[in-house]
Amino acid sequence: MRIKGFQGTSLLDFPGRIASLIFFGGCNLCCPFCHNPTLVLDPEQYPDFPLEDLLAELAERRTFIDGVVVSGGEPTLDRDLPLLLREIKELGLAVKLDTNGLAPAVLEKLFADELVDYLAFDLKTAPERYGELHRVPVDPDLLRRGIRVVLDSAVSYEIRTTCVPGLVEAPDFAAMGEACAGARHWVLQQYIPRYALAESWRALLPHPPERLAEFARIAEGYAERVSLRGL
């Protein structure tokens, strides 16, 4: 199990709950704006966190935390993810999963086994532009399948898009909107360049707030609810 990090309590991205954070190493994308570059490019520099120790710490914390956020990297690449989530649920803790959605079969199984309470699905740009996010081509149909698995599920979720200049612009919203049409909640969040994986992307100036408001108006034509985050 490639658990590469474990942090204390946080309210980050888990609506209304205090949670601990677990990070998996490795990813099937290498987005130039990623904020966890070492987990993507060189996860082996971090030792694996023993599962037994992790569960013991969570058991101690369950009197003051509500759940666990599982992030990465990309957690769905690890075949032992269901085991971890099942152990967390048995502790009486809720699970939030962060994912890029490119493993739809994994998501289907996790949902069927009721191992996820809240899901954040990162829709990064128009599906046909995903090749710009990796060293090899990315199948846009696989992405669309992942989105459909989430939209058709009973799990609470948000579709989440970081509005990176040049990668997320007004013309991209038609393709993104068609891919997630009917979503219950689409979150548009501000780009923070400081920690970007690619050094050149750290020099990008974020979209001004009024541009994100414009994007939100477009997104409202596709989702039941649209929120802005990070302004």
N, C-alpha and C positions, 0 to 999 in steps of 0.2 A: 504494500500500500504506500503510495508516494505522497504521504502527508508531509509537507515541507515547512509548515509553520502553524503556530497556535497562539492566538492573542486573547487577552482578557476581555472584559465586558465592553459592549458598545451598543449604541442605538442605531448604528449605520445600516441603512437599507432594510431594516426589519420593522415594518410599521407598528409602532406602539409597543415594541418589546425590547427588553434588554437581552443581548445575545453575546455569546462567545463566537470567535471567528476561526475557521480552519481553512488553511490554504493547501491546495494540491499543486504539485509541480507538473510541468509539461502542458503543451497546448497544440491544437491542430490549426491554429492561426498564429501569425506573428504581426499583429496590428502595430503599425508604427507609432500609434498614440497610446499603447498599453501602459498602464501605471504599475504593472508588476513585471518589468522586463526580465529580471533575473530568473523568475519562476518559469518564464517562457524560453529564454535563450540558454540558460545554464542551471537547470534545477538541481543537478547533481552536486552543486557546491554546498547544498544544504543537506544535512543528514536526515534520514527518514525519522519522523516522530513515531515512537512505538505506540501501537493502538492501545495496549493495556494501560500505559501511562496517561494517554489522552482521556480514556474513559474514566479513569480514576479521578483526574482533575475535574472533569465535567460532573461527576457524581458529587464532588465536594461543593461545586458551585451551584448546583441545582436549587438551592434554597434562595438564591438571589438572581438567577437568570431564568428567562422564559424559554430560550431556545438557542439554536446554533446556526450560524451562517456558514455554508460550505461554498468556498470560492476557489480561485486559482490564479493562473493557469486555467485548465478546463477539467473539472472534476469527473465528467462523464467518460473520460478516457480510461479511468482506473476501474478495472473489473471488480475490485473489492468495494466500490462505492456503496452498493446496496447493503453490504454487511455493516459498514460504518453507520449508515443512516438507520438501519434497523436497531443497532445498539443504542444510538442516540434516542430513538423513539421509546425504547424500553426503559430509558431513564426518566421518561415522562416529559421530555423536552421537545419543543417544536423544531422543525427543520425548514430553513430557507436555503434554496439552491440557486447559485448564479451559474448561468450557462450560455454558450453561444448557439446552442440548439442544433449543432451539426451531428448529433447522435440521436435521432428521433426514436429508434428502437429502444435505446436505453431509457429515454424519458417515458415512453409508453409503459415499460415494465415498472419503473419507479412509481408512476401514478397508479397502476393497477394494484400494486402492493401497498398503496397508501403510505409511502415513505417520505412524501414532500407536502408541507403545509403551505408554503409560499414559494413562488418561482420568479426569478428575474431573468428575462430572456433578452440578451443584448442583440438588437437588430442594428447593425453597424452602418449600413448604407444600402443603396439599391442592390438587390440580389446579384445582378449581372456585374457589379463592380467588386465583388468579393475577391476576385483574383488579385486586386491591388493590396490585399491584406495578408498575403502569404507568398511563399516562394514557389509554390506549385498551384495549378488551377484548383478552384473550389467549385463544387457542383451546386449551382443555385437551386436546383430542384430538391436537393437534400435539405437545404435551408428552408425552402417552402414547406416541405414535409414536417420539419421540426416545428415550425410556426403553427401548422394546422393541428399537430398533436396537442400543443398547448391550448389553442383556442377551443378545441373540441373537448377539453378536459373539464373536470369540476374543480380543479385546483385553483386557489387564489393566485393571481399572477400580475406582473406588469411587463409590458414590452418596453424596453429601455434603449434609447438612442442618445449617444454622446454626439453633440452637434459640432463635429470637427470641420473647420473651414477647409473648403476644397473637396472634402469627402462627403459632407452632408450639406447640400445646398437645396434651394427651393425645387429645382427640377427633379431631385432625387426622391422627393416625398410622394410623387405619384406612384413610383414603383414600390417604395416601401409601404405606402398606404394600401396598395392593392394586395401586397403579400400578407398584411396583418389586418385586412378589412374585417370589421366586426369585433375587434379587440375590446375588452372591457376597460383597459387602462393602458395608455401609452404615455410614457414619461420621456420628456426631452430634457437632457441635462447639459449644462455648460461644459465646454472643453477647458481643461486646466493643463497648459502646456508643460509645466515645470518638470514633470516626471516621465515624459513621453519616452518610449523605447528608442525611437530614432532621434538622434541629436538634432537633426535639421527641423524636426517637428516641434521642438521646444521653442523655436523662434516664431511659431505661428501665433498671430493675435486672435483671441477668441472672437466669435461673433458678438456684436453688440446686443444688449438685451432686447432692443426693438426688433432685431432680426429674428431672435428666438421667438418673440411674440408672433411674428409673421408666420414662422414655421408652425407654431401651435395652431394658428387659425387654419392652416392647410390640413394639419393632422386631425383636426376636429371633424373633418369630412369623412374620416375612416374609423375612428374609435369612439366608443361611448363616452370616455372621459380622457382628457389630456391634461397633463401637469407639467410645469416647468420646475427644474431643480438646479440649485447651485448658482442662482443669480444674486 
